[in-house]
Amino acid sequence: MKPSRPLTALIASLALGLCSIAQGKQTDLKPFFADYKAKVSGISGSGSRSLEKEGSQWVLKFGAEASIIIASVSINETSKLTLKDSKVQPVQYVYKRSGIGGKPAKTANFNWKSLESVWQQKDEKSTVKFKTGSQDPLSYQLQLRLDLKTGKKTNLTYPVVDDDEVYERKFIIEGEEVLETSTGNLETVKVKIVRDDNDRQTWIWFAKDWDYILVQFLQKENDSDYLIKFDQGKVDGKTVKGL
């Protein structure tokens, strides 16, 4: 059975939208976790994001689930990475999908000396060349957060290495907005994803006073809206609260 269009769109939106990180110019990483709720066309979904330190590396994790009466799908992604001169460098990326459309786990290892990544899914293996500054499908979201945190307003473009290709994910800042959330009003920065056409439009809101954690994601496509909203979370051990 193939996943329904709304179910697939919801889980994809959760995967794209959930990213995160105190005002100031510091570019250090802080551990966090965040939970989210989502809905589209009567289908409910949930997602979570976390960042933890493990030895000399950081581990960014994402998980999402969506379901309808007879079908469900879940996605789990993990990115092990290091931070060098305020630049995120992915070391290993793992993608798992279960339920409808489930596939064997996909793993990528990044070699920053040779600028090559090796992707493997069961017996299939491919090697992809990349340039300095490249990210995996999860880590680029962390780099975006760091750039917003340091006040960067232009050139929010990130080469993303994904399986056998490298593509660019581009963003523009549309302004600031006070957003109502389940934890109160939060001062946010509103960012839009730049696409080649207007068939799909996507906006993301990041909380300025809470390490730029993502608090809302909205995608408009055809006649459907996909909305993801922050539910609860902590940054560096402190509970996220609004004004």
Order of alpha helices (4+ residues) and beta strands (2+ residues): alpha-beta-beta-beta-beta-beta-beta-beta-beta-alpha-beta-beta-beta-beta-beta-beta-beta
